[in-house]
Amino acid sequence: MSAKEKAKAKAEQFIGKAVQKTAHLRGKKSTEAKGAALGIRGKGRERKEKAKDFFKR
């Protein structure tokens, strides 16, 4: 996994979780859902990179 893509995936997960929790505290349901989606996108990106590394072997 390239370090750049790994960092990008972790950043998306972190930012998504922060947005989700902040929106939950403020009662903003649509923003909370967007934060959750961003976190899931980060997890998907991380899994994609791990799969690419697995098949390179």
TARATA-V58857 format. One record per residue. N is the residue number from 1. PSI is psi as a letter, one per 30 degrees, with the letter a starting at -180 (* if undefined). Layout:
BEGIN
N:PSI
N:PSI
END
This chain:
BEGIN
1:k
2:k
3:e
4:e
5:e
6:e
7:e
8:e
9:e
10:e
11:e
12:e
13:e
14:e
15:e
16:e
17:e
18:e
19:e
20:e
21:e
22:e
23:e
24:e
25:e
26:f
27:g
28:j
29:e
30:e
31:e
32:e
33:e
34:e
35:e
36:e
37:e
38:e
39:e
40:e
41:e
42:e
43:e
44:e
45:e
46:e
47:e
48:e
49:e
50:e
51:e
52:e
53:e
54:e
55:f
56:f
57:*
END
